[in-house]
Every structure is written in structure tokens, then in C-alpha cells.
Amino acid sequence: MGGACATEDRQLFLGRPGEPAVAALAREEEAKRVCARCAVLLECRASALAEANPLGVRGGMTPSERGAVRRRRAYH
């Protein structure tokens, strides 16, 4: 089974160079809504968290959100 993102424009998850911060936040929230309805969300999130520095929204999380999870895991 493929992810809900498979039928979406990749730019929704990755953004565009020079994208204004307000536009990036709105885009990321829309990408997270796609992730929220995905049948493979947990598998995707686990994969994204296992990678050193994946770009864009993956597993319903932004790069900074994934970094925070990694830091919490390392602390505990």
C-alpha cells in the first residue's frame, strides 16, 4: 500500500527555494493533513526518524519536529 503523499505534488512536502516563512508554515500544515490520513503514517515516521537528516515534511513531522524527537530520545 502506498502513502497518501504518492498522489500529491512533492513540493507540498519539500517546499520551494526562497519560500516566505508564512507560506512555508501553511504548506507544512497542509502536508501534515495529508500525512494524517495516510495508512502508512507510522512506518513513514519511523523511517524519517531513523534517517540522519531527511528533508521536508515526512511522517507528519517537519525536520525541526523530528530533531526534537531525536533529542528527547537521546536524553532518555
Disulfide bonds with the S-S distance in Angstrom:
none
